[in-house]
Amino acid sequence: MLNVCEQFKSIQGESSFAGLPCSFIRLSGCNLRCSYCDTAYAMRSGDSRSIDAVLSIVEEHGCHLVEVTGGEPLLQDETPQLCSRLIDKRHTVLVETNGSLDIGKLPDGCVRIVDVKCPLSGAVNSFNEKNLDLLSSRDEVKFVVSGRSDFDWALAFCRSRQLIGRCEIIFSPAQGVVTPRDLAEWILTTNAQVRLGLQLHWYIWGPNSKGR
């Protein structure tokens, strides 16, 4: 059984798939407490659902694209099986993870969106460096930037680990802390080969858009 916080259909707001209709599966529970967290409600216990029940809701949504997120989805033992079942049904499956746990548990075919925590998140030492060896060209690495020091740290991280060119790299501003304009200017002035990522759902429905 899975502990599910919520399931909903929305526009994919982040990643290189931003703008597409997507069926979201938000699992409950997280092992980190980031300073900018916008889904703290997912830390609480949710509803117990079978994989079949979760898949039934996904099919009702009618979306080819599905994201498994949290919280931290890899805390739940059945997450890899859920992803395998979704892939078997020919869905494009995105898994957003905070990078602290082994992404090798996920089946081939998933797009793994790995969030590397910057210093101002308060969880900078949580990242599992072994995950870097598991990244493929289909995967994405995300950094949420809460200030210029975070930006410089993230850029140095990408360069020292030779991530640029290996996979999609996304820098996103922490909402209400860094403006998209400031982050865009930092990217341009350093000529950083990264993608600026904005939370489209936040701009469409607002910052308190639970279920969106």
NUDREN-945315 format. One line per 8 residues: their letters; for each residue x, y, z of N, C-alpha, C, CB. Coordinates in pm, whole numbers. Atoms other than C-alpha are relative to their C-alpha. Glycine has a CB too. Example, Ala and Ser with C-alpha at 12.3 -4.5 7.8 and 13.67 -1.06 7.14 Angstrom:
! NUDREN-945315
as	89,-119,0,1230,-450,780,90,120,0,-99,3,125 ~ -82,-119,-6,1367,-106,714,-77,109,73,41,46,-142
//
This chain:
! NUDREN-945315
mlnvceqf	83,-120,0,0,0,0,87,125,0,-95,0,122 ~ -69,-127,6,106,356,-68,-70,101,91,5,53,-145 ~ 54,-109,-80,62,653,163,-6,122,-90,87,27,129 ~ 18,-102,104,-84,914,-73,-55,128,62,-95,-51,-110 ~ 47,-131,-46,-117,1282,11,-113,50,-88,115,101,2 ~ 103,-48,93,-313,1375,-301,33,-48,-142,-10,155,4 ~ -13,22,144,-371,1298,-668,-83,105,-70,-45,-144,-42 ~ 71,-106,71,-470,1565,-914,55,13,-142,12,135,75
ksiqgess	-39,-27,138,-454,1671,-1277,28,149,-13,-110,-45,-101 ~ -36,-140,13,-279,1995,-1364,96,19,-116,62,53,131 ~ -108,-30,93,-34,2169,-1591,132,-27,71,-7,149,-50 ~ -133,22,-57,319,2047,-1530,69,136,11,85,-99,-87 ~ -51,-134,-22,478,2354,-1374,150,12,-6,-46,49,129 ~ -145,-6,-8,846,2259,-1360,62,-103,-94,48,-23,145 ~ -78,94,80,1119,2062,-1539,-8,35,-148,-50,-144,22 ~ 4,-24,144,1173,2042,-1915,-134,-38,-60,112,-78,-69
faglpcsf	135,36,45,814,1909,-1939,-102,106,37,-41,-135,60 ~ 90,-106,-44,667,2236,-1811,-97,40,-110,80,122,45 ~ 104,-43,93,341,2339,-1974,-89,-111,-49,62,65,-116 ~ 77,113,48,212,1989,-2048,-104,-46,104,93,-116,-37 ~ 95,61,-95,-102,1832,-1893,65,-120,67,-132,-42,-73 ~ -70,103,-76,8,1595,-1620,-89,-52,113,133,54,57 ~ 67,62,-114,-138,1351,-1369,102,-11,113,-58,-142,-37 ~ -94,-3,-112,27,1406,-1030,-40,-99,109,7,141,59
irlsgcnl	15,88,-116,72,1149,-755,95,53,107,31,-152,-37 ~ -83,-54,-107,193,1322,-440,-5,-95,119,-46,142,41 ~ -9,94,-111,312,1071,-181,34,75,129,105,-108,-29 ~ -19,-64,-129,322,1156,189,134,-36,63,-114,-37,95 ~ -121,25,-75,628,1185,410,123,60,-65,20,-146,18 ~ -126,-54,50,964,1359,378,104,-8,111,-17,147,-51 ~ -109,10,-97,1301,1315,547,78,129,14,93,-110,-40 ~ -68,-128,-9,1410,1678,495,-99,110,39,68,35,-134
rcsycdta	82,-116,-36,1282,2016,614,66,125,-60,-14,14,158 ~ -65,-109,72,1393,2268,354,-64,135,34,-6,-24,-152 ~ 46,-132,-42,1362,2638,431,-110,56,-90,116,96,3 ~ 94,-57,96,1159,2713,117,-115,-96,-34,74,38,-126 ~ 98,103,37,930,2407,121,-139,61,-21,-7,-108,109 ~ 135,-49,30,595,2483,-43,-104,-111,3,-1,68,-137 ~ 96,111,-13,435,2143,21,16,-66,137,20,-105,-113 ~ -18,54,-136,477,2106,397,-115,-91,41,14,114,101
yamrsgds	114,85,-32,130,1950,410,23,-145,-39,-124,52,-68 ~ -30,138,42,276,1643,237,82,-76,102,73,2,-132 ~ -77,69,-105,484,1566,545,-92,-80,92,81,102,83 ~ 96,71,-84,168,1453,725,-44,-128,-68,-121,88,31 ~ 51,126,53,20,1108,682,-120,25,-91,-38,-96,114 ~ 110,-15,94,-216,1074,387,-94,-119,5,52,19,-141 ~ 92,113,12,-456,807,263,76,-124,-46,-114,33,-98 ~ -59,126,42,-358,444,228,-73,-49,-125,-8,-106,114
rsidavls	60,42,127,-417,334,-134,84,-111,-62,-14,120,-97 ~ -71,103,75,-329,29,-335,53,59,-130,-92,-121,-30 ~ -51,-46,129,-127,67,-654,-112,0,-104,116,-88,-47 ~ 110,4,96,-435,-38,-851,-92,120,16,-79,-129,18 ~ 87,-116,-24,-640,239,-686,65,127,-52,-32,14,150 ~ -71,-116,51,-373,495,-769,-4,3,-152,146,0,50 ~ 1,8,146,-355,375,-1129,-138,32,-57,44,-138,-47 ~ 135,-28,45,-732,397,-1161,-25,150,-11,-103,-63,94
iveehgch	16,-145,4,-724,768,-1079,83,61,-112,40,62,135 ~ -84,-47,110,-437,823,-1321,-72,-18,-133,134,-74,-2 ~ 70,27,126,-641,662,-1599,-118,94,-18,-47,-146,-6 ~ 111,-96,8,-937,888,-1515,49,136,-49,-69,15,138 ~ -55,-129,42,-712,1189,-1569,28,4,-149,127,29,78 ~ -20,7,144,-633,1073,-1923,127,68,-50,-116,61,-68 ~ -126,-65,39,-279,1218,-1926,107,-103,-33,49,93,113 ~ -114,87,33,16,1053,-2097,114,21,100,50,27,-144
lvevtgge	-108,-37,-91,253,1237,-1860,-46,-17,145,47,144,-26 ~ 31,22,-141,258,1130,-1492,122,37,84,-43,-149,25 ~ -111,-30,-92,468,1269,-1208,-29,-61,137,22,152,13 ~ 3,51,-137,537,1089,-881,90,92,82,47,-151,9 ~ -73,-99,-76,641,1343,-620,-35,-12,147,-30,142,-51 ~ 29,6,-143,613,1423,-250,-5,138,59,105,-84,72 ~ -78,95,-77,726,1474,11,122,-55,-74,-88,-113,42 ~ -110,73,64,997,1230,-80,-50,-139,-39,124,-10,94
pllqdetp	61,126,43,860,942,-292,83,-124,26,-28,8,-145 ~ -83,118,-18,1160,713,-241,2,-50,145,141,30,-44 ~ 15,51,-136,1079,680,130,-94,-120,4,-52,109,92 ~ 100,107,1,801,439,29,49,-116,-87,-135,53,-52 ~ -56,118,66,902,86,-67,-70,-35,-130,-6,-119,94 ~ 76,39,118,630,47,-329,11,100,-115,-145,-18,36 ~ -13,-100,107,726,356,-531,61,-59,-128,85,117,48 ~ -54,58,124,949,162,-777,-102,-88,-73,125,-82,30
qlcsrlid	101,85,63,667,-88,-839,-108,85,-66,-62,-94,103 ~ 96,-92,59,421,197,-897,53,55,-132,-32,116,96 ~ -58,-55,123,658,348,-1153,7,-105,-111,140,55,29 ~ -5,108,100,703,12,-1328,-137,-23,-61,52,-130,63 ~ 136,20,51,327,-29,-1357,-40,114,-94,-101,-11,117 ~ 31,-115,86,293,321,-1503,74,-9,-133,37,132,70 ~ -78,17,124,571,254,-1755,-62,-110,-86,148,-33,33 ~ 64,108,73,400,-74,-1852,-124,47,-75,-37,-113,95
krhtvlve	119,-57,64,93,133,-1934,36,111,-100,-96,56,106 ~ -53,-92,101,312,347,-2164,-13,147,38,-70,-24,-131 ~ -6,-138,-45,306,661,-1953,146,47,0,-62,14,141 ~ -128,-63,-29,599,901,-1947,-1,33,148,24,129,-89 ~ 2,-8,-146,691,888,-1579,115,87,50,9,-141,63 ~ -96,-86,-65,866,1168,-1393,0,-32,149,-31,149,-25 ~ -9,19,-145,992,1109,-1038,85,113,55,61,-139,36 ~ -76,-109,-60,1093,1414,-837,44,-41,139,-85,131,6
tngsldig	-58,48,-125,1326,1326,-551,100,102,53,67,-137,-20 ~ -89,-99,-60,1532,1530,-306,148,-40,-7,-38,22,143 ~ -139,37,23,1849,1337,-393,71,-64,117,75,117,-42 ~ -67,56,-118,1917,1201,-47,-1,-153,1,-67,51,126 ~ 17,145,2,1811,843,-128,42,-57,-135,-146,-37,31 ~ -53,70,117,1923,587,-385,-99,3,-117,34,-144,35 ~ 89,-6,116,1768,670,-724,11,-127,-85,31,123,-86 ~ -15,126,73,1893,332,-852,-114,-97,24,129,-65,37
klpdgcvr	116,85,-28,1581,176,-699,-107,14,-107,-58,32,136 ~ 104,-27,98,1372,329,-975,25,-78,-129,-7,151,-30 ~ -17,80,123,1308,129,-1294,53,83,-115,-132,-63,-39 ~ -43,-66,123,1470,209,-1625,-124,54,-71,79,-99,-93 ~ 112,-60,70,1249,439,-1825,-58,119,72,-107,-101,-22 ~ 43,-119,-74,1172,687,-1547,90,119,-36,2,-28,153 ~ -78,-123,4,1281,1046,-1584,18,43,145,-69,114,-87 ~ -29,-31,-140,1450,1116,-1250,41,146,12,111,-93,57
ivdvkcpl	-27,-142,-22,1437,1480,-1145,58,12,140,-130,90,-17 ~ -74,7,-126,1698,1506,-871,27,142,49,133,-79,-16 ~ -13,-134,-58,1686,1813,-647,122,3,92,-129,40,77 ~ -119,-14,-83,2032,1900,-514,-19,122,90,130,15,-89 ~ 31,-107,-94,1990,2110,-199,120,95,15,-39,-58,136 ~ -102,-105,-17,2186,2437,-188,13,38,147,-37,124,-85 ~ -23,-31,-141,2329,2576,138,-114,71,71,120,83,12 ~ 104,-76,-68,2046,2820,212,-129,-80,20,-30,125,-78
sgavnsfn	116,87,-24,1794,2533,198,0,-55,141,0,-116,-100 ~ -14,62,-131,1926,2411,533,23,-149,-6,-120,28,81 ~ -17,145,15,1979,2061,390,113,-33,-96,-130,-65,-50 ~ -106,12,101,2301,2101,192,77,-131,10,95,115,12 ~ -78,123,-16,2463,1788,335,-82,-127,-22,61,-4,138 ~ 88,117,15,2172,1559,246,23,-78,-128,-143,45,5 ~ -8,61,133,2272,1478,-112,84,-128,1,58,99,-99 ~ -70,127,16,2376,1120,-194,84,9,-129,-101,-121,-6
eknldlls	-87,-21,115,2677,1169,-423,3,-119,-95,141,30,47 ~ 1,118,86,2648,813,-553,-105,11,-110,-25,-125,82 ~ 103,-18,101,2338,925,-742,54,61,-129,-111,88,54 ~ -57,-63,119,2559,1124,-979,45,-104,-102,119,89,38 ~ -47,105,90,2699,801,-1123,-115,-71,-71,82,-102,77 ~ 117,68,55,2346,681,-1199,-77,85,-100,-91,-43,111 ~ 74,-90,88,2231,982,-1400,19,-38,-147,44,145,24 ~ -6,20,145,2148,933,-1768,-39,131,-68,-93,-117,-44
srdevkfv	31,-121,75,2088,1187,-2042,-148,37,8,41,-17,-147 ~ 143,-31,-12,1712,1160,-1985,-35,65,133,-82,-127,-17 ~ 27,-52,-133,1741,1267,-1621,23,150,9,86,-72,103 ~ -14,-143,-22,1731,1619,-1480,49,26,142,-134,74,-27 ~ -49,-41,-131,1911,1788,-1192,-48,143,24,156,-10,10 ~ 60,-129,-30,1744,2082,-1020,66,62,124,-152,-14,22 ~ -50,-76,-114,1878,2350,-787,-100,113,28,144,57,-27 ~ 84,-112,-40,1643,2583,-597,91,102,68,-118,-45,96
vsgrsdfd	-97,-102,-39,1834,2907,-548,-67,104,89,62,67,-126 ~ 57,-96,-96,1767,3126,-243,85,126,15,-15,-65,135 ~ -86,-118,-6,2040,3387,-305,119,-17,-93,48,25,143 ~ -114,7,90,2351,3470,-505,102,-103,48,66,137,-11 ~ -95,100,-50,2562,3251,-276,-43,-141,-40,13,10,153 ~ 52,129,47,2336,2955,-361,30,-19,-149,-152,-10,26 ~ -26,9,144,2370,3032,-732,145,-36,-27,-34,133,-69 ~ -143,27,21,2750,3040,-715,36,-142,44,85,102,77
walafcrs	-26,136,-50,2754,2719,-509,-49,-104,-99,-67,-21,137 ~ 60,96,94,2522,2539,-754,80,-8,-130,-144,38,-31 ~ -78,-1,124,2724,2647,-1056,134,-71,20,23,145,-47 ~ -126,69,-31,3047,2530,-890,-22,-150,14,62,56,128 ~ 33,142,-13,2878,2199,-805,-11,-64,-139,-133,-17,79 ~ 18,55,136,2778,2145,-1170,133,-14,-73,-93,89,-81 ~ -127,3,71,3123,2227,-1297,96,-103,60,65,138,2 ~ -94,93,-63,3319,2024,-1043,-40,-146,-22,9,28,150
rqligrce	48,137,25,3100,1716,-1105,-20,-27,-149,-131,-25,74 ~ 12,13,146,3102,1772,-1484,-142,-41,-42,103,-103,-52 ~ 139,30,32,2723,1770,-1499,-47,66,-129,-89,43,114 ~ 44,-75,117,2691,2024,-1778,24,-83,-126,72,137,-10 ~ -7,83,120,2615,1833,-2098,-37,-145,24,136,6,-56 ~ 38,139,-32,2539,1507,-1916,-150,-18,10,65,-42,130 ~ 144,7,-18,2178,1584,-1835,-55,141,7,-38,-81,128 ~ 64,-131,-12,1928,1868,-1815,28,57,139,-153,-10,-26
iifspaqg	-27,-67,-127,2023,2119,-1543,-91,121,10,150,42,12 ~ 99,-105,-18,1758,2352,-1405,30,78,127,-143,-59,4 ~ -13,-89,-116,1805,2651,-1174,-135,71,18,118,104,-19 ~ 129,-63,-29,1484,2773,-1009,13,96,117,-108,-107,30 ~ -4,-92,-113,1430,3075,-784,-92,-46,112,-39,141,-45 ~ 88,26,-114,1297,3013,-434,-108,108,2,80,-5,135 ~ 110,-95,10,953,3174,-445,0,97,118,-133,-74,-7 ~ 6,-103,-102,937,3504,-260,134,36,60,-90,-42,106
vvtprdla	-134,-24,-54,1311,3499,-192,92,58,-108,60,-130,58 ~ -77,-45,116,1480,3539,-532,-96,25,-114,110,-105,-40 ~ 89,-28,113,1310,3703,-830,49,-72,-124,-9,151,-26 ~ -43,61,126,1311,3530,-1168,95,90,-78,-121,-33,-86 ~ -87,-93,72,1469,3844,-1311,143,-6,52,-53,144,10 ~ -135,7,-56,1764,3830,-1070,70,-129,-43,-5,9,153 ~ -61,127,38,1825,3462,-1141,35,-2,-148,-93,-117,34 ~ -28,-7,143,1799,3522,-1515,126,82,-27,-119,60,-75
ewilttna	-117,-85,20,2058,3800,-1491,127,-70,46,-16,132,73 ~ -119,74,-45,2298,3579,-1291,40,-104,-103,-27,-68,136 ~ -29,100,104,2267,3308,-1556,67,66,-121,-130,-73,-43 ~ -52,-68,118,2334,3558,-1834,140,56,25,-93,112,-42 ~ -131,-62,-25,2628,3735,-1667,110,-103,17,-7,88,124 ~ -101,106,-15,2804,3405,-1595,2,-94,-120,-27,-81,126 ~ 13,88,116,2697,3244,-1924,-15,-146,43,121,15,-93 ~ 22,136,-51,2587,2941,-1722,-87,-79,-97,-65,4,140
qvrlglql	74,84,94,2470,2658,-1947,-104,-83,77,98,-93,-79 ~ 107,62,-77,2162,2586,-1737,-133,59,-47,20,23,153 ~ 134,-46,37,1788,2620,-1789,-62,74,119,-90,-120,-43 ~ 76,-71,-103,1591,2881,-1592,-135,-68,13,-16,152,-35 ~ 127,68,-24,1297,2701,-1434,-91,82,89,24,-137,62 ~ 100,-74,-78,985,2880,-1312,-116,-93,33,-50,125,-76 ~ 115,82,-39,690,2725,-1128,-125,57,-66,-16,-3,157 ~ 113,-54,76,419,2783,-1388,-130,-5,79,-16,-76,-130
hwyiwgpn	124,14,-76,145,2657,-1156,-15,113,101,-4,-135,71 ~ 4,-111,-95,239,2929,-906,-49,127,-68,140,23,62 ~ 42,-120,73,192,3199,-1170,-145,-11,-47,93,23,-120 ~ 139,18,47,-139,3050,-1288,-99,5,115,-14,-134,-74 ~ 98,17,-107,-308,2963,-958,38,64,133,-23,-145,21 ~ -40,-67,-123,-107,3144,-691,81,-92,90,-121,50,74 ~ -93,75,-86,126,3035,-410,-64,-104,89,75,93,86 ~ 68,96,-88,-135,2846,-208,-90,-96,-77,-82,75,105
skgr	82,80,92,-257,2631,-494,15,-150,27,38,31,-145 ~ -3,143,-30,-281,2293,-319,-88,-74,-101,-48,-27,146 ~ 76,74,100,-395,2030,-567,13,57,-138,-143,-5,37 ~ -27,-57,129,-257,2230,-857,146,-18,-37,-39,148,-3
//
